[in-house]
Amino acid sequence: MKPEKRKKFYAISVEDLIEEYRTSYDGISKTQVQRLQMKYGKNEIQAGHQKTYLEMFVDQFKDFMIIVLMVAALVAGFVAHEWADAVIILAVVILNALFGVFQESKAEGAIDALKKMSTPKARVKRDGVIHEIDSTELVPGDIVALEAGDVVPADLRLYETSTLKIEESSLTGESISVQKLATTINEDDVALGDQADMAFAGTNVTFGRGTGIVVNTGMNTEIGQIASMIEGAKENITPLQRNLSQLGKVLTYLILVISVVIFLIGLSKHEASVINLLIIAISIAVAAIPEGLPAIVTIILALGTQNLAKHHAIIRKLPAVETLGSTDVIGSDKTGTLTMNQMTVEKIYTNRELLNSDAPIDRQDMTLRVMNFANDAQIAADGKILGDPTETALIDFGLKNDFYIQDELKTTPRFNDLPFDSDRKMMTSMNRFGDNANLVMTKGAPDLVLKRCTKYLKNNELFDLTEADREEILAVNREMAEQALRVLGFAYKVVDQMPSPINSETIENELVFAGMVGMIDPERPEAKDAVAQAKHAGIRTVMITGDHQITAQAIAKRLGIVSDDAKDAVITGSELSQLSDEELADKIEQYSVYARVNPADKVRIVKSWQAKNKVVAMTGDGVNDAPALKAADIGIGMGITGTEVSKGASDLVLADDNFATIVQAVKEGRKVFANIQKAIQYLMSANLGEVITIFVLTLMGWDVLAPVQLLWINLVTDTFPAIALGVEPMEKGIMDQKPRGRNSTFFTGGVLPAIIYQGIVEAAITLGVYYWAIQFPVHSDPALIHGDAQTMAYVTLALIQLFHAFNVKSFQKSIFQANIFANKTFNWSILISLILLGVTVLIPGFNGLFHVTTLNLAQWGVVVAGAILMVVVVEVVKLFQRLF
């Protein structure tokens, strides 16, 4: 289906709107206000339901693995009367729930930020009288007056304008103020940024005055529609969350199957009571579930967040760190992200010669002088240039060429001017020049300025302007325009006596053509290399912008996003609207530039790429970007130019607004995934070893490891090395790999086979040590013999996992091929884990709590030998992997 069409107020005459809303140019009456407020409601942004902390906390217990642990705690306490085990298990469950609430409670803030954008007051005409009222009281049909400095309070159809300019970057993403007109636009499918007879809620009046009739309020405004899209956007499940969910399902089935099998075997042998079988089931649940995994993943992501912050990328939602690493497509805004967000003179045409902006220009050059004098920008006391971006670029160009306008105005002061208007498309400054002369200087659209000229200046000489000269100048104008440069023409004349009256007809004629400049918001110097790096890593960069097609395409070519001959790689918002969702999803991959798009278009583009099973990152800085930022797998807001709305909808904020930072963040995200994968391989092989050990111990009728022993291994002995694996250095060639894709899991890349064989080896060694303790006892009492065997198995299993942590630092490399002690955090984690393990066995008072006995030197020797054997086996397997 095609996107829903909104009413085209820009194409409706004001007279028809006045009739439709039963209003007049004197405004609506007080009785009509009440009726219309009942019909349309308040003029405000509405937020949906937000979860309370209690609701978030309860939601954490809906996970099946958490339910299994809770049941295990209840059985341990009330049935087996092992209260210490029950308390420890419940403490783990509650800690995990608190972690979950902490992450979820990070408020989106996007809707709240939208509400703050509304202006508190509005000047409205009712019953023929101007009132200042609370903007929330506005209704469709109200007549609203605007002037410079105002925030537009509702969507207005303008019917009176006086040099009115409105900055609409929050909606369109383009920072240049738009000239507004009162003339009805008789066209179809006009882009938001081209609706010159409309003023939209939340935008800023930068110049002039205007009056309009309110046509949309509250959630029906353009900004309200954005709020609806933000509120209605489903929270995407990140690849990390999907992987953890899949992991949970695998473990759930494993627990159920093994528990049922052991329960049936126990009952068939009539050797164990139901209570003992329940204790075994608790042990299996504790062994199979990596209780510390949520905390470990959170800590690894947090450490990745710190590293990204050093590279100017601020993470708002922890899973976004890992999502970056799986990105397939980066949908980037143009202005400020790929470009400098600063209009800059790139070409200058003076003395009938086209030059690059870095060519030296004499400060007496008339093109240079006119562009500075016919200019309303101001230089503040701190040296900052204030004003329209186009005009500030001209002043900045003058300063770079030693032309200081503030000094020149002291000797050549302005005494009058003709402001810019959309009919003439030019402005003129009149300055005193010497004692009796007046300097008239005009800038504007080159073709219109040229029509007012009769001569041209070249090397300080005047020549008559022939038709051939005009054609040559216009050809240069077209050449620059085809390069997506914004071109301005400059002309002047010197007059002794000013005419009366002073107007366009008497002043802007018989001018001398001086020259032209071509300006553009240039690409960031580092952006081209960043796009190339992303391409090398298999990541597609596409440009999604509110700017015009020709400008967007030119910048995209410069950056390597599209090739020079790629004509079909660009599509506009109006062309998008002609495609159904299905058609767009089918064709989406052929486009690399999406120009003149509106907020709904951006969401459709993101969803179409996602329909191709791509992980999509989206950048943006305006209110118009917020719905797409939320719909994307990872939304990237701009820290400098970004609105609070866009930041609130983002997962990551760029502190430097730099596209190159995104590529660096992707690299960090890939490292984080690899390190989480190592931690999971480490934890899951350990848990599998524990489950197999318990399974075989049960079959053999031997003493099963106590739940508290397994919890200590999983939560304390294993946790510190697993966290330390999260800060392993980045492996070489990480950006040479293609994106993992949406369907990849933690088990890909040979991890699952490694988990299986390593878990089996861990169990075999542990069971071998248990068997040795039974065969070569140091006591005669059967209870003490089995107590020693259980203790040796517990210590062996813990030590094996600590030694095995060194194996997991690399999937295939030998631990002797690199400096295995380079990661100081890892070294400390092993030492701390060894100490904590020793506490449970060696310090009196802990023996009873952990159900352990005191071992002699020979028994300790067997335990350590078993742990070393784990390293030997894995090294042999890795050797065969490298060879074959």
BELPEWO-V495945 format. One record per backbone hydrogen bond with DSSP energy under -0.5 kcal/mol. NH is the residue of the N-H (numbers start at 1). CO is the residue of the C=O. E is the energy in kcal/mol with one decimal. If there is no record, write none. Layout:
{{NH | CO | E} {NH | CO | E}}
This chain:
{{9 | 7 | -1.4} {11 | 8 | -1.4} {12 | 9 | -1.5} {17 | 13 | -1.8} {18 | 14 | -2.8} {19 | 15 | -2.0} {20 | 16 | -2.5} {21 | 17 | -2.6} {22 | 19 | -0.7} {23 | 18 | -2.3} {27 | 24 | -1.9} {33 | 29 | -1.7} {34 | 30 | -1.4} {35 | 31 | -1.4} {36 | 32 | -2.8} {37 | 33 | -2.5} {38 | 34 | -1.8} {39 | 35 | -1.4} {40 | 36 | -3.2} {41 | 37 | -2.0} {43 | 136 | -2.5} {44 | 42 | -1.6} {56 | 52 | -2.2} {57 | 53 | -2.5} {58 | 54 | -2.6} {59 | 55 | -2.0} {60 | 56 | -0.9} {60 | 57 | -0.6} {61 | 58 | -1.6} {62 | 59 | -1.6} {63 | 60 | -0.6} {67 | 63 | -2.0} {68 | 64 | -2.5} {69 | 65 | -2.0} {70 | 66 | -2.3} {71 | 67 | -2.6} {72 | 68 | -2.4} {73 | 69 | -2.3} {74 | 70 | -2.2} {75 | 71 | -2.7} {76 | 72 | -2.5} {77 | 73 | -2.0} {78 | 74 | -2.7} {79 | 74 | -0.6} {79 | 75 | -1.6} {80 | 75 | -2.3} {82 | 76 | -3.5} {83 | 81 | -1.2} {86 | 82 | -2.0} {87 | 83 | -2.7} {88 | 84 | -2.1} {89 | 85 | -2.5} {90 | 86 | -2.5} {91 | 87 | -2.4} {92 | 88 | -1.9} {93 | 89 | -2.0} {94 | 90 | -2.6} {95 | 91 | -2.3} {96 | 92 | -2.2} {97 | 93 | -2.0} {98 | 94 | -2.4} {99 | 95 | -2.1} {100 | 96 | -2.0} {101 | 97 | -2.2} {102 | 98 | -2.3} {103 | 99 | -1.8} {104 | 100 | -2.3} {105 | 101 | -2.3} {106 | 103 | -1.1} {107 | 105 | -1.1} {110 | 648 | -0.5} {113 | 109 | -2.2} {114 | 110 | -1.9} {115 | 111 | -2.2} {116 | 112 | -1.7} {117 | 113 | -0.8} {117 | 114 | -0.8} {118 | 114 | -0.5} {118 | 115 | -1.1} {122 | 133 | -2.3} {123 | 145 | -0.5} {124 | 122 | -0.7} {124 | 131 | -2.9} {125 | 143 | -2.8} {126 | 124 | -0.6} {126 | 129 | -2.5} {127 | 28 | -0.9} {128 | 26 | -3.3} {129 | 126 | -1.8} {131 | 124 | -3.4} {133 | 122 | -2.6} {133 | 131 | -0.6} {135 | 120 | -1.6} {137 | 134 | -2.3} {138 | 135 | -1.4} {141 | 214 | -2.4} {142 | 139 | -2.1} {143 | 125 | -0.8} {144 | 142 | -0.6} {144 | 212 | -2.8} {145 | 123 | -2.3} {146 | 210 | -3.5} {148 | 208 | -1.1} {149 | 205 | -3.1} {150 | 147 | -2.2} {152 | 150 | -0.5} {152 | 203 | -2.6} {155 | 216 | -1.6} {156 | 199 | -3.5} {157 | 213 | -2.6} {158 | 156 | -0.7} {158 | 197 | -2.6} {159 | 211 | -2.6} {160 | 211 | -1.7} {162 | 209 | -2.7} {165 | 207 | -2.6} {166 | 178 | -2.2} {167 | 204 | -3.3} {168 | 166 | -0.7} {171 | 168 | -1.8} {172 | 168 | -3.0} {173 | 168 | -0.5} {173 | 169 | -1.5} {175 | 173 | -0.5} {178 | 166 | -3.0} {180 | 164 | -3.1} {181 | 196 | -1.9} {185 | 10 | -2.2} {186 | 184 | -0.7} {187 | 185 | -1.0} {194 | 191 | -1.8} {195 | 192 | -1.3} {196 | 194 | -1.9} {198 | 195 | -1.6} {199 | 156 | -2.2} {202 | 152 | -2.6} {203 | 200 | -1.8} {204 | 167 | -2.0} {205 | 150 | -2.9} {206 | 165 | -2.2} {206 | 204 | -0.6} {207 | 165 | -1.5} {209 | 162 | -1.9} {210 | 146 | -2.1} {211 | 160 | -2.6} {212 | 144 | -2.3} {213 | 157 | -2.4} {214 | 142 | -3.0} {215 | 155 | -2.7} {216 | 155 | -1.3} {220 | 217 | -2.2} {221 | 218 | -1.4} {225 | 221 | -2.6} {226 | 222 | -1.6} {227 | 223 | -1.9} {228 | 224 | -2.2} {229 | 225 | -2.2} {230 | 226 | -2.5} {231 | 227 | -2.7} {232 | 228 | -2.4} {233 | 229 | -1.2} {236 | 234 | -0.6} {238 | 236 | -0.6} {242 | 238 | -2.7} {243 | 239 | -2.6} {244 | 240 | -2.6} {245 | 241 | -2.1} {246 | 242 | -2.5} {247 | 243 | -2.4} {248 | 244 | -2.2} {249 | 245 | -2.0} {250 | 246 | -2.3} {251 | 247 | -2.4} {252 | 248 | -2.3} {253 | 249 | -2.4} {254 | 250 | -2.2} {255 | 251 | -2.8} {256 | 252 | -2.5} {257 | 253 | -2.7} {258 | 254 | -2.4} {259 | 255 | -2.5} {260 | 256 | -2.3} {261 | 257 | -2.5} {262 | 258 | -2.7} {263 | 259 | -2.4} {264 | 260 | -2.5} {265 | 261 | -2.6} {266 | 262 | -2.8} {267 | 263 | -2.2} {268 | 264 | -2.3} {269 | 265 | -1.6} {270 | 266 | -0.9} {271 | 266 | -0.9} {272 | 266 | -0.7} {277 | 273 | -2.2} {278 | 274 | -2.1} {279 | 275 | -2.2} {280 | 276 | -2.2} {281 | 277 | -2.1} {282 | 278 | -2.4} {283 | 279 | -2.4} {284 | 280 | -2.4} {285 | 281 | -2.4} {286 | 282 | -2.7} {287 | 283 | -2.5} {288 | 284 | -2.8} {289 | 285 | -2.0} {290 | 288 | -0.6} {291 | 289 | -1.8} {293 | 290 | -2.2} {296 | 292 | -2.8} {297 | 293 | -3.2} {298 | 294 | -2.3} {299 | 295 | -2.5} {300 | 296 | -2.6} {301 | 297 | -2.6} {302 | 298 | -2.4} {303 | 299 | -2.4} {304 | 300 | -2.2} {305 | 301 | -2.2} {306 | 302 | -1.9} {307 | 303 | -1.9} {308 | 304 | -2.3} {309 | 305 | -2.2} {310 | 306 | -1.2} {311 | 307 | -0.6} {311 | 308 | -1.1} {312 | 309 | -1.6} {313 | 308 | -2.4} {314 | 312 | -0.6} {314 | 653 | -3.5} {315 | 313 | -0.6} {316 | 651 | -3.2} {317 | 651 | -1.5} {320 | 317 | -1.9} {321 | 318 | -2.1} {322 | 318 | -0.5} {323 | 319 | -2.0} {324 | 320 | -2.0} {325 | 321 | -0.6} {325 | 322 | -0.9} {326 | 322 | -0.5} {326 | 323 | -1.5} {327 | 324 | -1.5} {328 | 615 | -2.7} {329 | 615 | -2.1} {330 | 540 | -2.9} {331 | 329 | -0.6} {331 | 617 | -3.6} {332 | 330 | -0.9} {332 | 542 | -3.1} {337 | 334 | -0.9} {338 | 333 | -0.5} {338 | 334 | -1.5} {339 | 334 | -1.9} {340 | 522 | -2.5} {344 | 520 | -2.0} {346 | 518 | -3.0} {347 | 518 | -1.9} {348 | 355 | -2.5} {349 | 516 | -3.5} {350 | 348 | -0.7} {350 | 353 | -2.0} {351 | 514 | -0.8} {353 | 350 | -1.2} {355 | 348 | -3.1} {355 | 353 | -0.6} {357 | 346 | -2.0} {359 | 356 | -1.9} {365 | 362 | -2.1} {369 | 365 | -2.2} {370 | 366 | -2.9} {371 | 367 | -2.0} {372 | 368 | -0.9} {373 | 369 | -2.6} {374 | 370 | -2.7} {375 | 373 | -2.2} {378 | 386 | -2.9} {380 | 378 | -0.6} {380 | 384 | -3.2} {383 | 380 | -2.0} {386 | 378 | -3.7} {386 | 384 | -0.6} {392 | 388 | -2.8} {393 | 389 | -1.6} {394 | 390 | -1.3} {395 | 391 | -2.0} {396 | 392 | -2.5} {397 | 393 | -2.0} {398 | 394 | -1.9} {399 | 395 | -2.4} {400 | 396 | -2.0} {401 | 397 | -0.9} {401 | 398 | -0.8} {402 | 399 | -1.7} {403 | 398 | -3.2} {404 | 402 | -0.7} {405 | 403 | -0.9} {407 | 404 | -0.9} {408 | 404 | -2.0} {409 | 405 | -2.3} {410 | 407 | -1.0} {411 | 407 | -0.7} {411 | 408 | -0.9} {412 | 408 | -2.2} {415 | 430 | -2.8} {416 | 430 | -1.5} {418 | 428 | -2.8} {419 | 417 | -0.5} {421 | 426 | -0.7} {425 | 421 | -2.8} {426 | 421 | -0.5} {427 | 443 | -2.5} {428 | 418 | -2.3} {429 | 441 | -2.9} {430 | 416 | -2.7} {431 | 439 | -2.5} {432 | 413 | -2.5} {433 | 437 | -2.9} {434 | 411 | -0.5} {437 | 433 | -1.0} {438 | 495 | -2.2} {439 | 431 | -3.3} {440 | 438 | -0.6} {440 | 493 | -2.9} {441 | 429 | -2.7} {441 | 439 | -0.5} {442 | 491 | -2.9} {443 | 427 | -2.4} {444 | 489 | -1.8} {445 | 425 | -2.3} {448 | 445 | -0.5} {449 | 445 | -2.8} {450 | 446 | -2.6} {451 | 447 | -1.1} {452 | 448 | -0.7} {452 | 449 | -1.3} {453 | 450 | -1.5} {454 | 511 | -2.5} {455 | 511 | -1.5} {456 | 463 | -2.4} {457 | 513 | -2.4} {458 | 461 | -2.6} {461 | 458 | -1.6} {463 | 456 | -2.4} {465 | 454 | -2.5} {466 | 464 | -0.8} {470 | 466 | -2.1} {471 | 467 | -2.2} {472 | 468 | -2.2} {473 | 469 | -2.5} {474 | 470 | -2.8} {475 | 471 | -1.9} {476 | 472 | -1.7} {477 | 473 | -2.0} {478 | 474 | -2.4} {479 | 475 | -2.3} {480 | 476 | -2.2} {481 | 477 | -2.3} {482 | 478 | -2.5} {483 | 479 | -0.6} {483 | 480 | -0.8} {484 | 481 | -1.9} {485 | 480 | -2.0} {486 | 519 | -3.8} {487 | 485 | -0.7} {488 | 517 | -2.1} {489 | 444 | -3.3} {490 | 515 | -2.7} {491 | 442 | -2.5} {492 | 512 | -1.8} {493 | 440 | -1.9} {495 | 438 | -2.6} {495 | 493 | -0.5} {503 | 501 | -0.8} {507 | 503 | -2.1} {508 | 504 | -1.5} {509 | 507 | -1.9} {511 | 452 | -2.6} {512 | 492 | -3.5} {513 | 455 | -3.2} {513 | 511 | -0.6} {514 | 490 | -2.8} {515 | 490 | -1.4} {516 | 349 | -2.2} {517 | 488 | -2.0} {518 | 347 | -2.6} {519 | 486 | -2.6} {519 | 517 | -0.5} {520 | 344 | -2.2} {522 | 342 | -0.6} {522 | 520 | -1.1} {524 | 338 | -2.8} {527 | 524 | -1.0} {528 | 524 | -0.7} {530 | 526 | -1.8} {531 | 527 | -2.6} {532 | 528 | -2.0} {533 | 529 | -2.6} {534 | 530 | -2.4} {535 | 531 | -2.3} {536 | 532 | -2.4} {537 | 533 | -1.7} {538 | 535 | -1.7} {539 | 534 | -3.2} {540 | 328 | -2.7} {540 | 538 | -0.5} {542 | 330 | -2.6} {542 | 540 | -0.5} {543 | 592 | -2.9} {544 | 332 | -2.6} {544 | 542 | -0.5} {545 | 594 | -2.9} {552 | 548 | -2.6} {553 | 549 | -2.8} {554 | 550 | -1.8} {555 | 551 | -2.3} {556 | 552 | -2.3} {557 | 553 | -2.0} {558 | 554 | -2.0} {559 | 555 | -1.9} {560 | 556 | -0.7} {560 | 557 | -0.7} {561 | 556 | -2.2} {562 | 556 | -1.1} {566 | 563 | -1.5} {567 | 565 | -1.7} {570 | 567 | -0.8} {571 | 593 | -2.3} {573 | 595 | -1.6} {576 | 572 | -2.3} {577 | 573 | -2.0} {578 | 574 | -0.5} {578 | 575 | -0.8} {579 | 576 | -1.9} {581 | 1 | -1.8} {584 | 580 | -2.7} {585 | 581 | -2.4} {586 | 582 | -1.7} {587 | 583 | -1.7} {588 | 584 | -1.6} {590 | 587 | -2.2} {591 | 588 | -1.3} {592 | 569 | -2.9} {593 | 569 | -2.2} {594 | 543 | -3.1} {595 | 571 | -2.4} {595 | 593 | -0.5} {596 | 547 | -1.9} {597 | 545 | -1.8} {602 | 598 | -1.9} {603 | 599 | -1.6} {604 | 600 | -2.1} {605 | 601 | -2.5} {606 | 602 | -2.2} {607 | 603 | -2.5} {608 | 604 | -2.2} {609 | 605 | -2.0} {610 | 606 | -2.2} {611 | 607 | -1.9} {612 | 608 | -0.6} {612 | 609 | -0.9} {613 | 610 | -2.0} {614 | 609 | -1.4} {616 | 614 | -0.7} {617 | 329 | -3.1} {618 | 634 | -2.3} {619 | 331 | -2.9} {620 | 636 | -1.8} {623 | 170 | -0.7} {624 | 170 | -2.6} {625 | 622 | -1.1} {626 | 622 | -0.6} {626 | 623 | -1.1} {629 | 625 | -2.5} {630 | 626 | -2.1} {631 | 627 | -2.0} {632 | 628 | -2.0} {633 | 616 | -1.2} {634 | 616 | -1.7} {636 | 618 | -3.5} {637 | 635 | -0.6} {637 | 652 | -3.0} {638 | 620 | -0.8} {639 | 637 | -0.5} {639 | 654 | -3.2} {643 | 621 | -2.9} {647 | 643 | -2.1} {648 | 644 | -2.2} {649 | 645 | -1.3} {650 | 647 | -1.2} {651 | 635 | -2.6} {652 | 635 | -2.2} {653 | 314 | -3.1} {654 | 637 | -3.0} {655 | 312 | -3.0} {655 | 653 | -0.7} {656 | 312 | -0.7} {657 | 654 | -0.7} {659 | 337 | -1.4} {661 | 658 | -0.9} {662 | 658 | -0.7} {662 | 659 | -1.0} {663 | 659 | -1.2} {664 | 660 | -1.8} {665 | 661 | -2.3} {666 | 662 | -2.4} {667 | 663 | -2.0} {668 | 664 | -2.0} {669 | 665 | -2.5} {670 | 666 | -2.3} {671 | 667 | -1.8} {672 | 668 | -2.5} {673 | 669 | -2.2} {674 | 670 | -2.3} {675 | 671 | -2.3} {676 | 672 | -2.6} {677 | 673 | -2.8} {678 | 674 | -1.8} {679 | 675 | -2.3} {680 | 676 | -2.7} {681 | 677 | -2.6} {682 | 678 | -2.5} {683 | 679 | -2.8} {684 | 680 | -3.2} {685 | 681 | -2.0} {686 | 682 | -1.5} {687 | 683 | -2.8} {688 | 684 | -2.7} {689 | 685 | -2.2} {690 | 686 | -2.0} {691 | 687 | -2.6} {692 | 688 | -2.7} {693 | 689 | -2.1} {694 | 690 | -2.6} {695 | 691 | -2.6} {696 | 692 | -2.6} {697 | 693 | -2.7} {698 | 694 | -2.3} {699 | 695 | -2.1} {700 | 696 | -2.6} {701 | 697 | -0.7} {701 | 698 | -0.8} {702 | 697 | -2.4} {709 | 706 | -0.6} {710 | 706 | -1.9} {711 | 707 | -2.6} {712 | 708 | -2.0} {713 | 709 | -2.0} {714 | 710 | -2.9} {715 | 711 | -3.2} {716 | 712 | -1.9} {717 | 712 | -2.1} {718 | 713 | -2.4} {720 | 716 | -1.1} {721 | 717 | -0.5} {722 | 718 | -2.1} {723 | 719 | -2.5} {724 | 720 | -2.4} {725 | 721 | -1.9} {726 | 722 | -0.6} {726 | 723 | -1.2} {727 | 724 | -1.5} {728 | 725 | -1.3} {734 | 731 | -1.0} {736 | 733 | -1.4} {737 | 734 | -0.6} {742 | 613 | -0.8} {744 | 741 | -1.1} {748 | 745 | -1.2} {751 | 748 | -0.6} {752 | 747 | -2.0} {754 | 750 | -1.3} {755 | 751 | -2.6} {756 | 752 | -2.3} {757 | 753 | -2.6} {758 | 754 | -2.4} {759 | 755 | -2.3} {760 | 756 | -2.1} {761 | 757 | -2.3} {762 | 758 | -2.5} {763 | 759 | -2.2} {764 | 760 | -2.7} {765 | 761 | -2.6} {766 | 762 | -2.3} {767 | 763 | -3.0} {768 | 764 | -2.1} {769 | 765 | -2.2} {770 | 766 | -2.3} {771 | 767 | -2.7} {772 | 768 | -2.3} {773 | 769 | -2.3} {774 | 770 | -1.7} {775 | 771 | -2.5} {776 | 772 | -2.6} {777 | 774 | -0.5} {785 | 781 | -2.4} {786 | 782 | -2.4} {787 | 783 | -1.8} {788 | 784 | -2.7} {789 | 785 | -2.3} {790 | 786 | -2.5} {791 | 787 | -2.3} {792 | 788 | -3.0} {793 | 789 | -2.2} {794 | 790 | -2.4} {795 | 791 | -2.7} {796 | 792 | -2.8} {797 | 793 | -2.6} {798 | 794 | -1.9} {799 | 795 | -2.9} {800 | 796 | -3.2} {801 | 797 | -1.6} {802 | 798 | -1.6} {803 | 799 | -2.7} {804 | 800 | -2.8} {805 | 801 | -1.2} {806 | 803 | -1.1} {807 | 803 | -0.7} {808 | 804 | -1.6} {809 | 805 | -0.5} {809 | 806 | -0.7} {810 | 807 | -1.1} {817 | 814 | -1.7} {820 | 818 | -1.4} {822 | 819 | -1.8} {824 | 822 | -1.1} {827 | 823 | -2.0} {828 | 824 | -2.4} {829 | 825 | -2.0} {830 | 826 | -2.1} {831 | 827 | -1.9} {832 | 828 | -2.8} {833 | 829 | -2.3} {834 | 830 | -2.3} {835 | 831 | -2.1} {836 | 832 | -2.6} {837 | 833 | -2.3} {838 | 834 | -2.5} {839 | 835 | -2.0} {840 | 836 | -1.1} {840 | 837 | -0.5} {841 | 837 | -0.8} {841 | 838 | -0.7} {842 | 838 | -3.5} {843 | 838 | -0.5} {843 | 839 | -1.2} {844 | 842 | -0.6} {846 | 843 | -1.6} {849 | 845 | -0.5} {850 | 846 | -2.4} {851 | 847 | -0.6} {851 | 848 | -0.6} {852 | 847 | -2.1} {860 | 856 | -2.1} {861 | 857 | -2.2} {862 | 858 | -2.0} {863 | 859 | -2.1} {864 | 860 | -2.5} {865 | 861 | -2.3} {866 | 862 | -2.2} {867 | 863 | -1.8} {868 | 864 | -2.3} {869 | 865 | -2.1} {870 | 866 | -1.0} {870 | 867 | -0.5} {871 | 867 | -0.8} {871 | 868 | -0.5} {872 | 868 | -1.7} {873 | 869 | -2.4} {874 | 870 | -2.0} {875 | 871 | -2.3} {876 | 872 | -1.9} {877 | 873 | -2.1} {878 | 874 | -2.6} {879 | 875 | -2.0} {880 | 876 | -1.9} {881 | 877 | -2.1} {882 | 878 | -2.3} {883 | 879 | -1.9} {884 | 880 | -2.6}}
